[in-house]
Amino acid sequence: MLEELGGRVQALRHDHGLTLQELAAAASVSVSMLSSVERGQKAPTVVVLARIAAGLGVPLAELVAEPDQDRVIVRRAADQDHVDEPGGWQRTILTPVVPGVNFEWIRSTLPPGCDAGRYPAYAPGSHEYVVVESGVLRLTIGDRPVELAAGDSVYFAADVVHAYANPGSEPCTYSVAALVMRPRRPSARPTGR
């Protein structure tokens, strides 16, 4: 039981890109205590667990809950987040939020001539896959524009500034599958695409 708890703490720390020392400082616990908890050698008090959870930016229940071995999360179409963005484009977040999983699958539709804007570089190790369903998409990766038509797909390392635009005269619908790594220090994660 203590080993499982320690494993969850360590996995969340790694997911957040934190060193043992960084999490200890953020949680206001000693490095030796945090190390002992992660190795399953010490039973932390509720106060210590609450501090660790706060340092990770997660609810306390996420640390102490037993994970399901065969976890399945169904996200019905009616429950998906549909966002109307400035400029008339729309995006739908297809994937459910799963703690500790940095994967997103988003479907966007840009009206003719729409520029969805530039997105900041994500942390090193981030990846994006884009598939165009209809229309024409101009994807700019760094300073390199790539024109994609219906049926085309592309992969790129998402640790560079990137932008999406529809230069065509018809709506463009495309999907983005993204594995977004967190920066070394926790911060607000940009949303978009």
C-alpha positions in Angstrom: 0.0 0.0 0.0 2.7 2.5 0.9 4.7 1.5 -2.2 1.6 2.2 -4.4 1.1 5.6 -2.8 4.8 6.4 -3.3 4.6 5.3 -6.9 1.6 7.6 -7.6 3.4 10.5 -6.0 6.6 9.8 -8.0 4.6 9.4 -11.3 2.8 12.7 -10.8 6.0 14.4 -9.9 7.5 13.1 -13.2 4.4 14.1 -15.1 4.8 17.6 -13.8 8.5 17.6 -14.7 9.7 18.3 -11.2 12.8 17.1 -9.4 12.6 15.8 -5.9 14.0 19.0 -4.6 11.6 21.2 -6.6 8.5 19.3 -5.3 9.8 19.3 -1.7 10.2 23.1 -1.9 6.7 23.6 -3.5 5.1 21.2 -0.9 7.0 22.7 2.1 8.2 19.2 3.1 11.8 18.0 3.5 13.5 16.2 0.6 14.2 13.2 2.9 10.5 12.9 3.8 9.4 13.2 0.2 12.0 10.6 -0.8 10.9 8.2 1.9 7.2 8.6 0.8 8.1 7.9 -2.8 10.0 4.8 -1.9 7.2 3.6 0.4 9.4 3.7 3.4 7.3 6.1 5.5 3.6 6.5 6.1 3.0 10.3 5.7 0.4 12.1 7.8 -2.6 13.6 6.1 -1.0 17.1 6.5 2.1 15.9 4.6 0.0 14.3 1.9 -2.1 17.5 1.6 1.1 19.5 1.2 2.4 17.1 -1.4 -0.9 17.3 -3.3 -0.8 21.1 -3.2 2.8 21.1 -4.4 1.7 19.0 -7.4 -1.4 21.1 -7.9 -3.7 18.0 -7.7 -6.6 17.1 -5.3 -5.6 15.1 -2.3 -8.0 12.4 -3.4 -5.8 11.8 -6.5 -2.9 10.8 -4.3 -4.8 8.4 -2.1 -7.4 6.9 -4.5 -6.8 3.4 -5.7 -6.3 3.5 -9.5 -8.6 1.3 -11.6 -6.7 -1.4 -13.3 -8.9 -1.4 -16.4 -9.9 2.2 -16.7 -12.2 3.1 -19.5 -13.6 6.6 -19.9 -16.3 7.2 -22.5 -16.9 10.7 -23.6 -20.2 11.0 -25.4 -20.6 13.5 -28.3 -23.1 15.5 -26.2 -20.5 15.8 -23.4 -17.6 17.0 -25.5 -16.4 20.6 -25.1 -17.4 22.7 -28.1 -15.7 26.1 -28.1 -16.5 29.0 -30.5 -13.3 31.0 -30.9 -12.9 34.7 -31.9 -12.7 34.9 -35.7 -15.5 32.4 -36.2 -13.6 29.1 -35.9 -14.7 26.3 -33.7 -12.9 23.5 -31.9 -14.1 20.4 -30.1 -12.1 18.7 -27.5 -12.7 15.0 -28.2 -10.6 13.4 -25.4 -11.6 13.2 -21.8 -9.3 14.7 -19.1 -7.3 11.9 -17.5 -5.0 12.8 -14.6 -1.4 12.3 -15.5 -2.1 11.9 -19.2 -0.9 14.8 -21.4 -2.7 13.7 -24.5 -5.3 15.8 -26.4 -7.3 15.1 -29.5 -9.0 18.2 -30.9 -11.1 18.7 -34.0 -11.2 22.2 -35.4 -13.1 23.9 -38.3 -11.8 27.2 -39.7 -14.0 29.3 -42.0 -12.5 30.5 -45.3 -9.6 32.9 -44.8 -9.5 32.4 -41.0 -6.2 32.6 -39.1 -6.5 30.8 -35.8 -3.3 32.4 -34.5 0.1 31.4 -33.3 0.7 29.0 -30.4 3.7 29.1 -28.2 6.3 26.3 -28.2 5.5 23.5 -25.8 8.1 21.9 -23.5 10.7 19.7 -25.2 9.4 16.2 -25.9 5.9 17.5 -27.1 4.5 16.2 -30.3 1.6 17.0 -32.6 0.0 15.0 -35.4 -2.4 16.8 -37.7 -4.9 15.3 -40.2 -6.9 17.4 -42.6 -10.5 16.1 -43.2 -11.6 18.8 -45.6 -10.4 22.1 -47.2 -6.9 23.5 -47.1 -4.8 24.1 -44.0 -1.7 26.2 -43.8 0.3 25.0 -40.8 3.3 27.1 -39.9 6.0 25.4 -37.9 8.5 27.9 -36.7 9.0 29.9 -39.9 8.2 27.0 -42.2 4.7 27.0 -43.8 3.3 23.7 -44.8 0.1 23.5 -47.0 -2.1 20.5 -46.4 -5.2 19.3 -48.3 -8.0 16.9 -47.5 -6.5 13.5 -46.5 -3.0 14.9 -45.8 -1.3 14.5 -42.4 1.8 15.7 -40.8 3.8 15.2 -37.6 6.0 17.8 -36.0 7.9 18.3 -32.7 5.7 20.9 -31.0 8.6 22.5 -29.1 8.5 25.4 -31.6 5.9 28.2 -32.2 3.3 27.0 -34.6 0.2 28.4 -36.3 -2.9 27.3 -38.1 -4.7 29.2 -40.9 -7.2 28.4 -43.7 -6.1 30.2 -46.9 -8.8 28.5 -49.0 -12.3 29.6 -50.0 -14.0 26.6 -48.3 -14.1 25.7 -44.6 -11.2 23.6 -43.4 -11.8 20.8 -40.8 -8.8 19.1 -39.2 -7.8 17.1 -36.2 -4.8 17.5 -33.9 -3.5 14.7 -31.7 -1.1 16.2 -29.3 1.2 14.9 -26.6 2.1 18.0 -24.6 4.8 17.7 -22.1 4.7 20.1 -19.1 7.5 22.6 -18.5 10.0 22.0 -15.7 8.0 24.4 -13.5 4.2 24.1 -13.3 2.4 26.9 -15.1 -0.8 27.4 -16.9 -0.9 25.2 -20.0 -1.9 27.0 -23.1 -5.1 25.8 -24.8 -6.0 26.1 -28.4 -5.5 24.6 -31.9 
